[in-house]
Every structure is written in C-alpha cells, then in structure tokens.
Amino acid sequence: MLVKTFGSAVYGVEAIAITIEVNVSNGQGYVIVGLPDNAVKESLQRIEATIKTNGYHMPRTKLVVNMAPADIKKSGSSFDLPIALGVLGASEQLENFEDLKDYVIMGELSLDGAVQSIKGALPIAIQARRDGFKGLIVPKVNAREAGMVNNLKVYGVSHIKEVIEFLKDETTLQPEDVNAREEFFNNQTIFDVDFNEVKGQENIKRALEIAAAGGHNAILIGPPGAGKTMLAKRLPTILPPLSLQEALETTKIHSVAGKLPENSTLISKRPFRSPHHTVSDAALVGGGGIPQPGEISLAHNGVLFLDELPEFKRSVLEVMRQPMEERKVTISRAKMALEFPANFMLIASMNPCPCGYFNHPERECTCPPGAVQKYLNKISGPLLDRIDLHVEVTPVAFSELNNAKMGENSDTIRERVIKARNIQSERYKDEIGIYANAQITTKILRAVCQIDQVGELLLKKAMERLNLSARAYDRILKVSRTIADLAGSEKIKPEHLAEAIHYRSLDREGWGA
C-alpha cells in the first residue's frame, strides 16, 4: 500500500516541500531513496525502535521510502516523524491516513517515541502556509517559533502518540497561539548593559554614535584594558530598533542555524556576534555539505565584533571583503548555489603592537624595531579601506574611573541615532536596498556628499599628506555626511570633514614607524 506524507527541507534561509512516499509491498528489505544523507538513512533504525516501543509493528515485507524531489539532497534527522507515520499508514496500522496530506510534519524521534527539536521551524512554517497546507506539526519546543506565521495552524507535540491520536480523532491538539508582535515590541529596548556604565571615553562614545547613525564599520585601537570590548558590547543598545521585516529576516537565519533558544519567537534585539580568533573560513562566512549560515550571516542586521583583529587568520579576514561590500554571501557547490544575507556592522578591536603599548601616554613599548609594522601588516590594506572609522582608545584616568557621575545613557544616544537614521531613510526612500549612509554607491555619493571650496582644500591636503586611497576618500565623505546628519545640517561643513578625517588613525604618519 502507498501512503504519502509531507515534510520540508531547508536550503539557505528558505524551505521547500518534500513529499515522502512510503510503499509496503511483497518482498524483503527496507530502503530509502531520493538522495538521503546518512542521518536520513539511519532514521529507519530509530523508527523501528519507536514503532515497537509504542505497541505497533514494523512491516516484514518490502518497504520503500521515496523522498521527492529525488534530485535534491535530504539531510538531518527531522524527517523521522513523517516517515514513521507513513510506515504506519502504509502498513494499515493507522486509520484516517488520508488526513496526512493536510499537514507538513517534522520532528526527530527518540527510541521511545519522544519528538526532539528541529532546525528551521520558521522557514518551514512559511513554506507550509505558502503551499496551502492546513497545518504544521512540529516538536513542542519549536511550536512558538513556527506559530509566529499567521493563517496557519501550528501544533506542538512531544511524543509520536500525540500525533497518532490526533490523526485518529481520539484527542484534540490546541494550535499554538503566539502574539509575536506584542512580545517583539515589549522586548526591543530591554538590555543588560548601558553606555552610562562606561567611565570617560567620551570621544570613543562619539565615534560609536557616528558608526551607529550611519551604519559604518569601525576599528578600535588601544592598549589592553582601555575598554574596547566593553564599548563594543554596548553598541547594540544605541542602534535603531529592528523593524518587523528585519526581525523576521534575522529570526529565519538563526532558526536555520539552530541558534534560537527553545520556545522563542521573533528576535527583538539586534544580534551581537563575537567569534573567537580561531574561527575558520567556513564558520565565519558559512559552508558545509548542505551550506549553513556563518557568523557574518548570524550578525545580519546587527553587529559582528572581531576582538584582537590581527590574531585572526589572514585568509579568514580576506573572505569578508566581498560580503562587506555586497551585504550578502553566496556559497556555491557543484549542484547548488545558496545566498545568505550578511548586512552587518563590523566592529573590530586591536592592540597597536604585540606588547600593546605603542603610542601609550605612560607606558613604554617593548617591541623590537619593525614589530609594530609587522603586526599591522597582518591586516590587509583593502580590508582597512572598508572600515570607515579608525578610533584610538586611550586608557581611562583614575579621576574618571573614581567619578561617581554617570554619563549619557544609551536611550539618549539612541534618540539622536534614530533621528539621523530617519533623515537618511527620507533621503534614500527612492533607492532600493539603501537605508544608511554607509550603503550608498559612488553615484549617489557625488549627489549627497557635496562639499564647498574650503572643504575641498581640506580634503585634498588630507589625501596628499596621509596618502589615502580612493576608497578611503569615499569613506571620509560618507562619515562626514553622517556627522552632518547628526548635527541636523543639510550641507557638509569643513568641521564635519575634519572630524571624519580624524577617524583615519591608521592612515596617519607615525603608525608602525
């Protein structure tokens, strides 16, 4: 007897329907076809144990499981539940198996029939609604995640018996009711950290405010203990809140990667990812047999923080260059090419030299001649050119550390950032995919970053003295446009340009001499 069930496979951040055909006929042996990987092939052993444990029997005749489309590779253990239900239906142990056609069913099975969590529940739910299914049956821990999708009944189950009894009409499952919007808006401004906890460092706070207002990449250069990591971790608290569309995109990526906490809904705060410097190329940009999103995609719509930048392998840093420009990463394989979004702000930190005290106001650098330049050369020029703000971080004086007065809190700074972002949104409302100054193209740059004769002379002298590249020239104009937006100025003034030039520390004479 032939029975069909329906599952879903996730590729990139989208899901496609998988038809699982189970046929029991004369003969012997079990076989799964349709390009299954080892995890799918091993499912028959888990399914057999589950079926026997729960009082049913495995067919002793020929069992063929086909997973269509047959030319797409199927991976993972989340097909256990639909295959098991197909086996029960095809062997006539499950009545009302016609109802199986109305549901997308996904879940990994334990040997006792418990249903374990899956990856990608959100894109699977979106696919089920798009394809017109009546409902979706997923593990209980993934039900709230999938329940965010409107006009689709999502049922969370913790054991295969619940599904069987539901299909037999012996019990009623309650669809998941999630008010994702209310939870999303209630949690947007709740943070564990705040900028008012940082003593001193007003110039660094100003630089990060500019970075947040224009979506610019930044690098913090300073000695150990100066507060680089502390400042970077507080950057998400001053970024504009996520829009619903951005939150959905971000949640889909984390869902596919299996990074969402149990029983979670929409991600309400911008991601902050901080991979260790031993991270591999594939872990950073994504990859694998069935490509998975990497750290740069997990930081989509948020911040990617690379602490101790020169300690990262050069090959790892170089693979970021193209995604930083295009705001997406394409992973190509022989039979597929998947695209992951990667619109992130890069915030990096580094010591100025191996010992950490080059240019320190009080302590002497102990590095041998040439060591500073060698250390800086670990970061390529093209990568540095893609970083808009080079910010020197100096140690905080004791008088500032001991000062009980609190600085500006994150809410106050965020208000200025949001105001500047609103100006940019209005400016670029007719441009597709451009929302902030850091994203503008060369063509738009010339139109929105016009400067007067005094500004031209100032910029010319800076270019000649610092020997800046053409890309650095563009970066200075973009940053000066953001500074002008923060000041509420329609035109870029010389003082805006001067401040932007100041944020090219690594281009100045004296570094690495």
N, C-alpha and C positions, 0 to 999 in steps of 0.2 A: 504493500500500500504506500502511496506517495502523499506526503504532507509537506506544506510549505510554512516556514516561519520567517520572520523578518528581523534583521539586525541592522547594524550600521558600522561603517569603518571611517575613521578619521584620517584625512590626508591634509597636511598643512593645518589650517585652522577651520577647515570646512569638513563636513561629513557627507558620505554618500550611502544610499540604501543598499543593503546586501540581502539578497534572497537566499535563504537556506533551505534547500530541498533535501528531504530525508526519505529514502525509499527502502522498504523492507521487502525482500523477495526470496525466492528459493536459492539456495547455495550456502556458502560459508564465508566468513571473514568480514571484518569491518574496514572501511576505507573512507577517507575524506579527500575530496578533490576540489580544485578551484584555487590553486596556489596558496595553500595554508603554510604558515611557518611552523616551527617545532612546537611552540606554545599551543597552537590550534590543534596540531596532530595529537598532542598529549591529552587533549581535552576528553578523548574517549575513555581513558582510564579514570579520570575524575568523574565523568558522567556515569560510568558503570557502577562505581562505588556509591555515588549519590542515589542512583535508582534502586540498588539493592538495599541500601540502608533505610530507605523510606517505603519499603514494602512492595516495590514493583520488581519487574524482571527485565533483564537485557535480552533482546531477541537473540535466538540461537541460529538464526538464518543469516543470509547475506544482508549487510547494512551498508548503504552508500549514502554519504552526505556530500552534496554539491553546494558550493558557495559561489553564487553568481553576482556580478560579472566574473567569469572564470579567469580573465586575463589581468586582474588586479590582485596584488599580493595581500593576503589577510594575515594579520599579526595580533598577538596578545591572547589573553585568556578570557576576554569579556564575551566571547561567543558561546561559552559553556551553557548558559541558561537557555538560549533559543535552540541550541542543538539538542539538549536534553528533552525539552518539550516536544521537539519534532520527533525524537525517537519514541516517546510515549504515545504521540498521536499516530505515528506510522505503524506501531505495533498494537494499535487499538486498545491501549490501556487508558487513554484519555478521551473522554467524550467531549462533544462540543469543540472539537479541534478546528471547526470552521472559523471560530472566533479568533484564532491565531492571526488571521490575515488583517485584523483591525489594529494590531499593536506592533510597535517596534519594541523588542525585548532584548535587554543587555544585562549581563552580570557574570561574574566569575563564581564558580561553585567550589565549596569545600567538600570534603568526602562525606560529610554528614548532611549536606544539602543547604548549608548556610550560604547566603549570597554575599559575596565580597564586593568592594568598591571597584569602580572602573575609572578610566581617564576619558575626558572629552564629553561629559554628560551634557554640557550646554550646547555645543555644536550639533550633537546627536538630536537633542530636543528640537532645535531649529530645523534640522533636516526632516524630522518626523512631521512637524507641522506643515512644512513646505510641500511634502509629498502626500498630504491629505490623510494621514493615519488618524484613527480615532483617539489613540492614546499611546503612552510610553510607559513601559515597566522597567524600572531601574533599581539598583540597590538602595536601601533606605538612606544610607549616608550621602547619596548623590541626588536625592529627591528634591531638596530645596534648591540646589543648583539648577537642575532641569526645570523646576517649577516656575522659574522666572519667565518662561516663554508663555505668552498669552495664547488663548484659544487652543489649548492642548491639555488633555487630562494626563497628569503625571502621577503614577502610582509608585510608591516606595515599598519595597519588600525586603525582608531579612532572611527568608527561607523559601525554598522551592515549593514547599507545601502550600504556602500562601498563594502562589501563582496558580497552582493546580486547582485549589479550592475555588479561587476566583473565576477561573475558566469553566469550572463545573457549576457555577452559580450556587455553591454551597456557603460562600461567605462574601462579604462586600468590602472592598478596599476603598478607602477615602482618598480622593485626589488631593495632592499637595496644594495647599493654599498659601501663596507667598506674596506679601506686599513688598516687592523688591524696591519699588520707588521710595516708599516711606523709609525703609531701613537705609537705603542709599543716601538720602538727603540728611537723615539724622546723624550719620556717622562721618560725614565729609570733613568736619572741622575738629574731630577729636584726635589729638596727637599726644604722645607720651613725652615729647620734647618740645622746647620752645627757644627762640632766639634770645629771649631775655635772660636765659641761664648762662649765656656766654659773656664773660667779663672782658671789657675792652674790645680790641679788634674791630673798631668801627669802620675802618677802611675796607676790611675784608667783608663785613656785612654789606657794605655799599656795593662791592663788586658782585656779590652773590645776588643782591637785589636786581642789579642790572642784568645778570645772567638769567634770572627768573623772568624778568619783564620782557626780554627779547628771545628767550629760548636758546641762549648762547651756550656753547661749550666753554669750560673754564678749567684751568690748572692752577693749583695752589702750591707754591714753592716756599719751603721754610724748614727750619730745624726741627728735630724731634720734640714733641711736647708743646708745640706752639698752638695747637688747637685745630689743625687742618681737618682731621677726621670728625671732630666734634662739630665744626661748622658745616661740613658737607652733609652730615646726617640730618641736619635741621633744614636743609634746603627744601624738601617736600612740603614743609609747613608754611612756606610763603608762596608756593606755586598756586596758580588759579585752580579751583576745584575742578574735578573731572566732569565733563558733560555726560549725559546718559549714553550717547553713542561711543564716546571714548571709553567709558566704563565697560560697555558690552564688548568692545574690541579687546580690551585688556583682560577681561574675565575669560574670554574664549581662549586666549593664548595660555593663560595659567591653567585652565581646565584641561587643555590638550596635553600640557606638560605634567599634569597630575600634581600641581603645586597649590591647588585650592584646599584650604582646611575643610574638614568634614562639616556638613550641614551649613555651608556658607552660601551666600548669594552673590550679588554684584560686588565687585571690588570698589570700595568707596573712596580710597585714597590713592594718590599716585604712587606707583611702585618705586622702591629704592633697592637696587640690586648692587651688591658689593662682592664680586667673585674674588677668590684668593689669587695671588700672582702665579700660582702653579697651574691655573686653568689651561685647558688645551684649546686648540683652534676650534674643534667641533663643539666643545662645551660653551664656548663664547658665542659663536655665530649660529650654531645649530648643526645637526647632522645625524648620522646613524643610517642603518639599513632602510628603515622607514623614518625619514627625517623628522626630528623633533626640534622644537624651538630652543635656541640657546639663550644665554644671558642677555644679549642685546635685544632680543625679542621679548623676553620677560620684563625688560625695562621699558617696553613700549608705552608711550605717554607718561613716562616718569624719568627717573634718574639712574644712570649707570655710573657707579663710583669705582674708580680703579685706584686703590691705595698703593703707594710706592710704585708708581708707574714704570720706572726704569728696571724694576725687578721682573716685570712680565717678559716672556719670550718675545723677541722682535717679530717673529712670524705671527704670533697671536695679535699683536698690535696692528700689524700691516693689514690683516684681513678685515679690520674695522673700517678702513679708509673708505671703501666704496659704500657700505651701508650708511656711514655717517652723511654722505652726500645725497644718496638716493632715498634714505629713510625706509629702506626695505632690504631684505636679504633673499637672494634666490639660491636655492640648493638644488643642484642638478644631479640626476642619476641616469643610468642608461635607459630606464623605462619611464622616468618621470622627472618633472621639474616643479618644485614646490616653492611658493613665495610666502615669507613671513614678514609682517610689518615690523619695523625697527625705528620708530620715530622717538628717539630718546635724547636726553641731555647728557652729555659726557662731562662728568666732574672728576678730575684726576688730582692726585697729590703726589709730591715727591720731595725728597731731601735735595738740597742744592749740590751735594757731593757725597761720596761714600761715607765719610765720617759724620756728615750732617751739619757742619758748622761753617761752610763757606759763606762769606759776607755776613757772618753773625756779628752783632754790635759789641758783644762782650767776650765770647769765647773764640779761641784761635783755631783755624782749620789745620788739621794734622795730615792732610792728604799730600802725597808726593806730587811734584810737578807733572802736569798733564793728566792727572787723575780726574780732575773736575771735568775737563773737556771729554775725556773718555766716557765718563758717567753720563754726561748729557747726550753723547752720541748714540747711546742706547735707544733714544727716541728719535725717529727719523724726522727730517725737516718737513716732508709732506704731511705727516701726522700733526706736527706742531702748528703748521699753517692752518689746519682745520679746527684748531682750538682758538676761539676768539679772544679770550681773556687770560693773560698770564699774570697771576697775582702773587706778589711777595707777601709772605706771612712772617711777621717778626714775633719774638717772644713777648708775652704779656708781663708788664712790670708788676712788682709786688703791690704797689699802691693801688693798681687797678684790680688785682685779684682780691685785695682786702677790702675793697669798697663795697659797702652794703647796698648801694644804689642799684636798682635794676635798670637794665637797658630797655630799648624798644621791644615789645613783644611781637610775635610772629603775625598776629592778626592785623596789627597796624601796618606792618610792612606789606602784608598780602593785599591790603586795600589799595596801596599805591601800585602794586604789580598788576592787579586786576584792572585798574583804571588805565594803565599803559597798554595792557593787552586789548582792552576794548577799543582804544584808539587804533591799534593795528588791525583788529578784526574789521572795523569800518573801512580802513584804508584798502585792505585786500579782499573785500567782500566779493569782488568780481573775478578773483584769481582762484583757480581750482587747486586745492591742496596746500595753500599758503595761509597761515594763520598768525605768524610771528615774523619779526624782522630777520631772525637767523635763517629763515627758509627762503628768502627772496632770491630770485635769479638775477643774473647780471643785467638783463634787460630792464627789469623792474628797479634794480638798484640805481641806475642812472636817473630814473624818473623821480624816485622818492628821497634820494640822498644827495640833493644838490647843495653845494656849499658856495659861499661868497669868495671874493678875491683874497681876503685875509686868511680864510680857511684853506684855500688852495695853496697859498705860500707856506703856511704852517705844515700842511701835509707833505708838500714837496720836500721841505727841509728834513722832515722826519724820515721820509722814504730814502733820501740820499744818505743821511747820517747812519741810519740803522740798517741800510741795505735790505729793505723789506721786499718780499716777493709780491707779485700781482695779486695773489690770493690774500696775502696779509693786508694789502691796500683795501680790498673789498671788505675784509673783516673789520677794519677800523671804521669804515663808513657805516657798516651795519650797526656796530656798537654805538657809534655817535648818534645814529638815528634813534636807538633805544633810549639813550641818555636824554635826548631832546624830548622824547615821548614822556619820560618820567617827569620832566620839568614842565610839561604841558606846552612846549614850544613847537610851532609849525615848522620853523626853519632850524637847520643845524647851525649852531653858533660856534665860533672859534673855541670857546671854553668846553663845549661838548666834544669837539675834536681832540683837544688837548688831553681831556680825561681818557678818551678812548685810546690815544697813543700811549698814554701812561700804562695801559694794560697790555703792553707787548714786552714784558720784562725780559724774556729770553732772547729777544732780538737786539738788546742793547749791548753796547760795548762794555766789556768788563766781565761778562758772564763767561766762565770757562777759560779765562785768560791764563 
